[in-house]
Amino acid sequence: MKIGIATIGEKGLEDKVSGTFGRAETYTIIEIRDEKISSVKVLRNPATSYEYGAGPIVARMLVEEGVHLVVAGEIGPGVSSILKHHNVKKMKFKAGTQVAKVIKELLKHT
């Protein structure tokens, strides 16, 4: 399973969850295999300078990365419908929560 988390910074598991999905600075992609982290990579947001439409661009990028679950502080309705169309689940976590803590919580419930 691949999880895409909207984040602030480029520190992987040490990053914090961003308050917004489309305007996040980075996205931390975590691959889980056999209930353990198998890989972590950080992608910069290609649409940060866009005045409008950043969310759909980022949603498409994460779909192309093969993400199964998206996590952010807030996820708007437009992005939600794109994710739903591609069978990508979404989950809200409090902004500022450390990525490692998010993964620990998610692994408890798998």
N, CA, C and O atoms as a GROMACS GRO file, in nm:
protein
  440
    1MET      N    1   0.084  -0.117   0.000
    1MET     CA    2   0.000   0.000   0.000
    1MET      C    3   0.088   0.124   0.000
    1MET      O    4   0.189   0.128   0.071
    2LYS      N    5   0.052   0.224  -0.079
    2LYS     CA    6   0.124   0.350  -0.083
    2LYS      C    7   0.036   0.459  -0.022
    2LYS      O    8  -0.083   0.470  -0.053
    3ILE      N    9   0.098   0.538   0.064
    3ILE     CA   10   0.028   0.647   0.132
    3ILE      C   11   0.095   0.778   0.091
    3ILE      O   12   0.217   0.790   0.098
    4GLY      N   13   0.016   0.875   0.049
    4GLY     CA   14   0.066   1.007   0.014
    4GLY      C   15   0.020   1.108   0.118
    4GLY      O   16  -0.100   1.130   0.135
    5ILE      N   17   0.116   1.169   0.188
    5ILE     CA   18   0.083   1.262   0.295
    5ILE      C   19   0.127   1.403   0.254
    5ILE      O   20   0.243   1.425   0.221
    6ALA      N   21   0.034   1.497   0.258
    6ALA     CA   22   0.065   1.638   0.232
    6ALA      C   23   0.150   1.686   0.349
    6ALA      O   24   0.107   1.680   0.464
    7THR      N   25   0.271   1.736   0.320
    7THR     CA   26   0.365   1.768   0.426
    7THR      C   27   0.429   1.906   0.409
    7THR      O   28   0.417   1.972   0.306
    8ILE      N   29   0.499   1.944   0.516
    8ILE     CA   30   0.577   2.067   0.520
    8ILE      C   31   0.722   2.025   0.538
    8ILE      O   32   0.758   1.972   0.643
    9GLY      N   33   0.806   2.048   0.440
    9GLY     CA   34   0.948   2.014   0.452
    9GLY      C   35   0.986   1.892   0.371
    9GLY      O   36   0.905   1.836   0.297
   10GLU      N   37   1.112   1.854   0.386
   10GLU     CA   38   1.166   1.743   0.307
   10GLU      C   39   1.240   1.642   0.395
   10GLU      O   40   1.343   1.589   0.355
   11LYS      N   41   1.186   1.616   0.514
   11LYS     CA   42   1.252   1.527   0.609
   11LYS      C   43   1.188   1.390   0.620
   11LYS      O   44   1.217   1.315   0.713
   12GLY      N   45   1.101   1.355   0.525
   12GLY     CA   46   1.040   1.223   0.526
   12GLY      C   47   0.955   1.196   0.648
   12GLY      O   48   0.858   1.267   0.672
   13LEU      N   49   0.991   1.095   0.725
   13LEU     CA   50   0.912   1.056   0.842
   13LEU      C   51   0.911   1.162   0.952
   13LEU      O   52   0.824   1.159   1.039
   14GLU      N   53   1.005   1.253   0.950
   14GLU     CA   54   1.011   1.358   1.051
   14GLU      C   55   0.927   1.480   1.014
   14GLU      O   56   0.907   1.569   1.096
   15ASP      N   57   0.878   1.486   0.890
   15ASP     CA   58   0.795   1.598   0.845
   15ASP      C   59   0.665   1.605   0.923
   15ASP      O   60   0.629   1.513   0.996
   16LYS      N   61   0.597   1.716   0.904
   16LYS     CA   62   0.467   1.738   0.968
   16LYS      C   63   0.358   1.743   0.861
   16LYS      O   64   0.383   1.785   0.748
   17VAL      N   65   0.238   1.700   0.897
   17VAL     CA   66   0.122   1.704   0.807
   17VAL      C   67   0.086   1.850   0.778
   17VAL      O   68   0.080   1.933   0.869
   18SER      N   69   0.063   1.879   0.650
   18SER     CA   70   0.023   2.013   0.608
   18SER      C   71  -0.125   2.035   0.638
   18SER      O   72  -0.204   1.941   0.638
   19GLY      N   73  -0.160   2.159   0.664
   19GLY     CA   74  -0.300   2.194   0.689
   19GLY      C   75  -0.387   2.184   0.566
   19GLY      O   76  -0.508   2.166   0.576
   20THR      N   77  -0.326   2.198   0.448
   20THR     CA   78  -0.403   2.192   0.324
   20THR      C   79  -0.342   2.089   0.228
   20THR      O   80  -0.223   2.061   0.234
   21PHE      N   81  -0.425   2.035   0.143
   21PHE     CA   82  -0.379   1.933   0.048
   21PHE      C   83  -0.310   1.997  -0.072
   21PHE      O   84  -0.192   1.971  -0.096
   22GLY      N   85  -0.381   2.077  -0.148
   22GLY     CA   86  -0.330   2.130  -0.274
   22GLY      C   87  -0.216   2.228  -0.261
   22GLY      O   88  -0.137   2.244  -0.354
   23ARG      N   89  -0.207   2.295  -0.148
   23ARG     CA   90  -0.104   2.397  -0.128
   23ARG      C   91   0.011   2.349  -0.038
   23ARG      O   92   0.092   2.429   0.007
   24ALA      N   93   0.017   2.220  -0.012
   24ALA     CA   94   0.127   2.165   0.069
   24ALA      C   95   0.259   2.189  -0.003
   24ALA      O   96   0.264   2.188  -0.126
   25GLU      N   97   0.363   2.210   0.073
   25GLU     CA   98   0.496   2.231   0.017
   25GLU      C   99   0.549   2.104  -0.051
   25GLU      O  100   0.608   2.109  -0.159
   26THR      N  101   0.526   1.990   0.017
   26THR     CA  102   0.576   1.862  -0.032
   26THR      C  103   0.474   1.753  -0.005
   26THR      O  104   0.373   1.774   0.063
   27TYR      N  105   0.501   1.634  -0.061
   27TYR     CA  106   0.418   1.515  -0.037
   27TYR      C  107   0.513   1.401  -0.005
   27TYR      O  108   0.602   1.368  -0.083
   28THR      N  109   0.493   1.342   0.110
   28THR     CA  110   0.576   1.230   0.152
   28THR      C  111   0.502   1.102   0.113
   28THR      O  112   0.390   1.078   0.157
   29ILE      N  113   0.567   1.022   0.030
   29ILE     CA  114   0.508   0.897  -0.019
   29ILE      C  115   0.572   0.782   0.058
   29ILE      O  116   0.694   0.762   0.054
   30ILE      N  117   0.489   0.708   0.129
   30ILE     CA  118   0.538   0.595   0.210
   30ILE      C  119   0.476   0.467   0.157
   30ILE      O  120   0.354   0.457   0.142
   31GLU      N  121   0.561   0.372   0.130
   31GLU     CA  122   0.513   0.241   0.086
   31GLU      C  123   0.520   0.145   0.204
   31GLU      O  124   0.622   0.135   0.271
   32ILE      N  125   0.409   0.076   0.227
   32ILE     CA  126   0.398  -0.021   0.336
   32ILE      C  127   0.388  -0.160   0.277
   32ILE      O  128   0.305  -0.186   0.190
   33ARG      N  129   0.474  -0.250   0.325
   33ARG     CA  130   0.468  -0.391   0.284
   33ARG      C  131   0.483  -0.476   0.409
   33ARG      O  132   0.569  -0.450   0.493
   34ASP      N  133   0.398  -0.576   0.422
   34ASP     CA  134   0.399  -0.664   0.539
   34ASP      C  135   0.396  -0.585   0.669
   34ASP      O  136   0.467  -0.616   0.765
   35GLU      N  137   0.312  -0.481   0.670
   35GLU     CA  138   0.290  -0.395   0.787
   35GLU      C  139   0.416  -0.323   0.833
   35GLU      O  140   0.430  -0.289   0.950
   36LYS      N  141   0.509  -0.300   0.741
   36LYS     CA  142   0.632  -0.226   0.771
   36LYS      C  143   0.659  -0.127   0.659
   36LYS      O  144   0.618  -0.148   0.545
   37ILE      N  145   0.729  -0.019   0.692
   37ILE     CA  146   0.766   0.080   0.592
   37ILE      C  147   0.875   0.022   0.504
   37ILE      O  148   0.981  -0.019   0.553
   38SER      N  149   0.850   0.017   0.372
   38SER     CA  150   0.951  -0.037   0.281
   38SER      C  151   1.022   0.074   0.204
   38SER      O  152   1.135   0.055   0.159
   39SER      N  153   0.958   0.190   0.188
   39SER     CA  154   1.026   0.302   0.123
   39SER      C  155   0.958   0.434   0.159
   39SER      O  156   0.839   0.440   0.190
   40VAL      N  157   1.039   0.541   0.154
   40VAL     CA  158   0.990   0.676   0.180
   40VAL      C  159   1.053   0.768   0.077
   40VAL      O  160   1.175   0.766   0.056
   41LYS      N  161   0.971   0.848   0.013
   41LYS     CA  162   1.027   0.949  -0.077
   41LYS      C  163   0.946   1.077  -0.064
   41LYS      O  164   0.828   1.074  -0.029
   42VAL      N  165   1.010   1.187  -0.094
   42VAL     CA  166   0.946   1.318  -0.082
   42VAL      C  167   0.941   1.383  -0.220
   42VAL      O  168   1.042   1.390  -0.290
   43LEU      N  169   0.823   1.429  -0.258
   43LEU     CA  170   0.803   1.498  -0.385
   43LEU      C  171   0.765   1.644  -0.357
   43LEU      O  172   0.684   1.670  -0.268
   44ARG      N  173   0.823   1.736  -0.431
   44ARG     CA  174   0.785   1.877  -0.418
   44ARG      C  175   0.654   1.900  -0.493
   44ARG      O  176   0.625   1.833  -0.592
   45ASN      N  177   0.576   1.994  -0.446
   45ASN     CA  178   0.450   2.029  -0.509
   45ASN      C  179   0.478   2.104  -0.639
   45ASN      O  180   0.535   2.213  -0.636
   46PRO      N  181   0.438   2.047  -0.754
   46PRO     CA  182   0.466   2.114  -0.882
   46PRO      C  183   0.374   2.233  -0.908
   46PRO      O  184   0.396   2.307  -1.004
   47ALA      N  185   0.272   2.252  -0.826
   47ALA     CA  186   0.171   2.354  -0.852
   47ALA      C  187   0.166   2.464  -0.746
   47ALA      O  188   0.066   2.535  -0.736
   48THR      N  189   0.272   2.480  -0.668
   48THR     CA  190   0.269   2.581  -0.562
   48THR      C  191   0.254   2.723  -0.615
   48THR      O  192   0.197   2.808  -0.547
   49SER      N  193   0.303   2.750  -0.733
   49SER     CA  194   0.295   2.886  -0.788
   49SER      C  195   0.164   2.913  -0.862
   49SER      O  196   0.140   3.026  -0.904
   50TYR      N  197   0.080   2.812  -0.879
   50TYR     CA  198  -0.046   2.829  -0.951
   50TYR      C  199  -0.146   2.906  -0.866
   50TYR      O  200  -0.160   2.880  -0.746
   51GLU      N  201  -0.215   3.000  -0.928
   51GLU     CA  202  -0.317   3.075  -0.855
   51GLU      C  203  -0.439   2.988  -0.828
   51GLU      O  204  -0.500   2.996  -0.721
   52TYR      N  205  -0.476   2.906  -0.926
   52TYR     CA  206  -0.592   2.818  -0.915
   52TYR      C  207  -0.556   2.678  -0.964
   52TYR      O  208  -0.464   2.662  -1.045
   53GLY      N  209  -0.628   2.577  -0.915
   53GLY     CA  210  -0.617   2.442  -0.970
   53GLY      C  211  -0.504   2.357  -0.918
   53GLY      O  212  -0.473   2.254  -0.978
   54ALA      N  213  -0.440   2.398  -0.809
   54ALA     CA  214  -0.328   2.319  -0.756
   54ALA      C  215  -0.373   2.181  -0.709
   54ALA      O  216  -0.304   2.082  -0.734
   55GLY      N  217  -0.486   2.173  -0.642
   55GLY     CA  218  -0.535   2.046  -0.586
   55GLY      C  219  -0.550   1.936  -0.690
   55GLY      O  220  -0.497   1.826  -0.670
   56PRO      N  221  -0.620   1.962  -0.801
   56PRO     CA  222  -0.634   1.858  -0.903
   56PRO      C  223  -0.501   1.814  -0.964
   56PRO      O  224  -0.483   1.696  -0.996
   57ILE      N  225  -0.408   1.907  -0.981
   57ILE     CA  226  -0.277   1.872  -1.036
   57ILE      C  227  -0.204   1.777  -0.942
   57ILE      O  228  -0.146   1.677  -0.985
   58VAL      N  229  -0.208   1.809  -0.814
   58VAL     CA  230  -0.142   1.725  -0.714
   58VAL      C  231  -0.212   1.590  -0.703
   58VAL      O  232  -0.147   1.486  -0.690
   59ALA      N  233  -0.344   1.590  -0.707
   59ALA     CA  234  -0.419   1.463  -0.701
   59ALA      C  235  -0.376   1.372  -0.815
   59ALA      O  236  -0.355   1.253  -0.795
   60ARG      N  237  -0.364   1.427  -0.935
   60ARG     CA  238  -0.322   1.350  -1.052
   60ARG      C  239  -0.180   1.296  -1.030
   60ARG      O  240  -0.153   1.180  -1.062
   61MET      N  241  -0.091   1.379  -0.978
   61MET     CA  242   0.047   1.336  -0.952
   61MET      C  243   0.050   1.216  -0.857
   61MET      O  244   0.123   1.119  -0.879
   62LEU      N  245  -0.030   1.223  -0.751
   62LEU     CA  246  -0.031   1.115  -0.652
   62LEU      C  247  -0.096   0.988  -0.709
   62LEU      O  248  -0.053   0.877  -0.678
   63VAL      N  249  -0.198   1.005  -0.792
   63VAL     CA  250  -0.259   0.889  -0.859
   63VAL      C  251  -0.154   0.822  -0.948
   63VAL      O  252  -0.143   0.699  -0.949
   64GLU      N  253  -0.078   0.902  -1.022
   64GLU     CA  254   0.026   0.847  -1.109
   64GLU      C  255   0.137   0.778  -1.030
   64GLU      O  256   0.204   0.689  -1.081
   65GLU      N  257   0.157   0.820  -0.904
   65GLU     CA  258   0.256   0.756  -0.817
   65GLU      C  259   0.204   0.623  -0.761
   65GLU      O  260   0.279   0.548  -0.700
   66GLY      N  261   0.074   0.595  -0.783
   66GLY     CA  262   0.017   0.470  -0.735
   66GLY      C  263  -0.028   0.474  -0.590
   66GLY      O  264  -0.036   0.370  -0.524
   67VAL      N  265  -0.057   0.594  -0.540
   67VAL     CA  266  -0.100   0.611  -0.401
   67VAL      C  267  -0.240   0.553  -0.381
   67VAL      O  268  -0.328   0.572  -0.465
   68HIS      N  269  -0.260   0.483  -0.269
   68HIS     CA  270  -0.390   0.424  -0.235
   68HIS      C  271  -0.466   0.506  -0.131
   68HIS      O  272  -0.588   0.497  -0.122
   69LEU      N  273  -0.392   0.586  -0.053
   69LEU     CA  274  -0.450   0.665   0.055
   69LEU      C  275  -0.380   0.799   0.060
   69LEU      O  276  -0.257   0.806   0.051
   70VAL      N  277  -0.458   0.908   0.073
   70VAL     CA  278  -0.405   1.043   0.085
   70VAL      C  279  -0.439   1.096   0.223
   70VAL      O  280  -0.549   1.075   0.273
   71VAL      N  281  -0.342   1.164   0.284
   71VAL     CA  282  -0.361   1.223   0.418
   71VAL      C  283  -0.326   1.371   0.413
   71VAL      O  284  -0.224   1.409   0.355
   72ALA      N  285  -0.411   1.454   0.474
   72ALA     CA  286  -0.384   1.598   0.486
   72ALA      C  287  -0.468   1.654   0.599
   72ALA      O  288  -0.558   1.586   0.650
   73GLY      N  289  -0.440   1.777   0.638
   73GLY     CA  290  -0.521   1.843   0.739
   73GLY      C  291  -0.660   1.873   0.687
   73GLY      O  292  -0.758   1.856   0.759
   74GLU      N  293  -0.669   1.918   0.562
   74GLU     CA  294  -0.797   1.944   0.495
   74GLU      C  295  -0.785   1.899   0.350
   74GLU      O  296  -0.680   1.912   0.287
   75ILE      N  297  -0.895   1.846   0.298
   75ILE     CA  298  -0.902   1.802   0.158
   75ILE      C  299  -1.032   1.855   0.101
   75ILE      O  300  -1.140   1.820   0.149
   76GLY      N  301  -1.023   1.939  -0.002
   76GLY     CA  302  -1.141   2.003  -0.059
   76GLY      C  303  -1.228   1.909  -0.140
   76GLY      O  304  -1.188   1.797  -0.173
   77PRO      N  305  -1.350   1.955  -0.173
   77PRO     CA  306  -1.445   1.871  -0.245
   77PRO      C  307  -1.402   1.836  -0.387
   77PRO      O  308  -1.430   1.725  -0.433
   78GLY      N  309  -1.336   1.926  -0.457
   78GLY     CA  310  -1.290   1.897  -0.593
   78GLY      C  311  -1.188   1.785  -0.595
   78GLY      O  312  -1.197   1.692  -0.675
   79VAL      N  313  -1.092   1.795  -0.506
   79VAL     CA  314  -0.989   1.691  -0.495
   79VAL      C  315  -1.052   1.561  -0.449
   79VAL      O  316  -1.016   1.453  -0.497
   80SER      N  317  -1.145   1.570  -0.355
   80SER     CA  318  -1.212   1.450  -0.304
   80SER      C  319  -1.278   1.372  -0.416
   80SER      O  320  -1.272   1.249  -0.419
   81SER      N  321  -1.343   1.443  -0.510
   81SER     CA  322  -1.410   1.372  -0.619
   81SER      C  323  -1.310   1.308  -0.715
   81SER      O  324  -1.334   1.200  -0.767
   82ILE      N  325  -1.197   1.374  -0.738
   82ILE     CA  326  -1.092   1.316  -0.823
   82ILE      C  327  -1.037   1.190  -0.758
   82ILE      O  328  -1.021   1.087  -0.824
   83LEU      N  329  -1.008   1.197  -0.629
   83LEU     CA  330  -0.954   1.081  -0.558
   83LEU      C  331  -1.054   0.966  -0.560
   83LEU      O  332  -1.017   0.851  -0.583
   84LYS      N  333  -1.181   0.997  -0.537
   84LYS     CA  334  -1.285   0.894  -0.538
   84LYS      C  335  -1.293   0.827  -0.674
   84LYS      O  336  -1.307   0.705  -0.683
   85HIS      N  337  -1.284   0.906  -0.779
   85HIS     CA  338  -1.290   0.853  -0.916
   85HIS      C  339  -1.178   0.752  -0.941
   85HIS      O  340  -1.196   0.657  -1.018
   86HIS      N  341  -1.064   0.772  -0.878
   86HIS     CA  342  -0.948   0.684  -0.895
   86HIS      C  343  -0.934   0.581  -0.782
   86HIS      O  344  -0.831   0.516  -0.769
   87ASN      N  345  -1.039   0.567  -0.701
   87ASN     CA  346  -1.041   0.472  -0.590
   87ASN      C  347  -0.929   0.494  -0.489
   87ASN      O  348  -0.874   0.399  -0.433
   88VAL      N  349  -0.895   0.621  -0.467
   88VAL     CA  350  -0.795   0.657  -0.367
   88VAL      C  351  -0.870   0.706  -0.244
   88VAL      O  352  -0.953   0.796  -0.252
   89LYS      N  353  -0.841   0.645  -0.130
   89LYS     CA  354  -0.907   0.684  -0.006
   89LYS      C  355  -0.841   0.810   0.048
   89LYS      O  356  -0.728   0.842   0.013
   90LYS      N  357  -0.914   0.881   0.134
   90LYS     CA  358  -0.859   1.002   0.196
   90LYS      C  359  -0.883   0.997   0.346
   90LYS      O  360  -0.978   0.935   0.394
   91MET      N  361  -0.795   1.063   0.417
   91MET     CA  362  -0.806   1.067   0.562
   91MET      C  363  -0.750   1.201   0.610
   91MET      O  364  -0.647   1.248   0.563
   92LYS      N  365  -0.820   1.259   0.705
   92LYS     CA  366  -0.772   1.385   0.763
   92LYS      C  367  -0.698   1.355   0.894
   92LYS      O  368  -0.743   1.276   0.976
   93PHE      N  369  -0.585   1.421   0.909
   93PHE     CA  370  -0.509   1.418   1.033
   93PHE      C  371  -0.481   1.561   1.071
   93PHE      O  372  -0.469   1.647   0.984
   94LYS      N  373  -0.471   1.589   1.198
   94LYS     CA  374  -0.446   1.724   1.246
   94LYS      C  375  -0.316   1.778   1.186
   94LYS      O  376  -0.213   1.711   1.189
   95ALA      N  377  -0.323   1.900   1.133
   95ALA     CA  378  -0.204   1.965   1.079
   95ALA      C  379  -0.098   1.974   1.188
   95ALA      O  380  -0.130   2.003   1.304
   96GLY      N  381   0.027   1.949   1.151
   96GLY     CA  382   0.136   1.955   1.246
   96GLY      C  383   0.171   1.820   1.306
   96GLY      O  384   0.273   1.808   1.374
   97THR      N  385   0.089   1.719   1.283
   97THR     CA  386   0.118   1.584   1.333
   97THR      C  387   0.238   1.529   1.256
   97THR      O  388   0.246   1.544   1.134
   98GLN      N  389   0.330   1.467   1.326
   98GLN     CA  390   0.448   1.410   1.261
   98GLN      C  391   0.410   1.290   1.174
   98GLN      O  392   0.326   1.209   1.212
   99VAL      N  393   0.471   1.281   1.057
   99VAL     CA  394   0.441   1.173   0.962
   99VAL      C  395   0.459   1.036   1.026
   99VAL      O  396   0.377   0.947   1.006
  100ALA      N  397   0.566   1.017   1.102
  100ALA     CA  398   0.590   0.888   1.167
  100ALA      C  399   0.473   0.849   1.257
  100ALA      O  400   0.437   0.732   1.265
  101LYS      N  401   0.414   0.947   1.325
  101LYS     CA  402   0.300   0.920   1.413
  101LYS      C  403   0.177   0.880   1.332
  101LYS      O  404   0.102   0.792   1.371
  102VAL      N  405   0.157   0.947   1.218
  102VAL     CA  406   0.046   0.914   1.129
  102VAL      C  407   0.057   0.768   1.084
  102VAL      O  408  -0.040   0.693   1.090
  103ILE      N  409   0.177   0.730   1.040
  103ILE     CA  410   0.198   0.592   0.992
  103ILE      C  411   0.176   0.493   1.105
  103ILE      O  412   0.115   0.388   1.084
  104LYS      N  413   0.224   0.525   1.223
  104LYS     CA  414   0.205   0.435   1.339
  104LYS      C  415   0.056   0.414   1.365
  104LYS      O  416   0.012   0.302   1.390
  105GLU      N  417  -0.022   0.523   1.360
  105GLU     CA  418  -0.167   0.513   1.381
  105GLU      C  419  -0.234   0.430   1.271
  105GLU      O  420  -0.321   0.347   1.298
  106LEU      N  421  -0.193   0.454   1.148
  106LEU     CA  422  -0.252   0.379   1.036
  106LEU      C  423  -0.221   0.232   1.044
  106LEU      O  424  -0.306   0.148   1.014
  107LEU      N  425  -0.100   0.198   1.085
  107LEU     CA  426  -0.061   0.055   1.096
  107LEU      C  427  -0.137  -0.016   1.208
  107LEU      O  428  -0.158  -0.137   1.202
  108LYS      N  429  -0.178   0.057   1.309
  108LYS     CA  430  -0.259  -0.002   1.417
  108LYS      C  431  -0.394  -0.052   1.365
  108LYS      O  432  -0.450  -0.149   1.416
  109HIS      N  433  -0.444   0.014   1.262
  109HIS     CA  434  -0.579  -0.013   1.212
  109HIS      C  435  -0.582  -0.093   1.083
  109HIS      O  436  -0.686  -0.100   1.017
  110THR      N  437  -0.470  -0.154   1.046
  110THR     CA  438  -0.470  -0.236   0.924
  110THR      C  439  -0.480  -0.382   0.955
  110THR      O  440  -0.481  -0.464   0.864
   0.00000   0.00000   0.00000
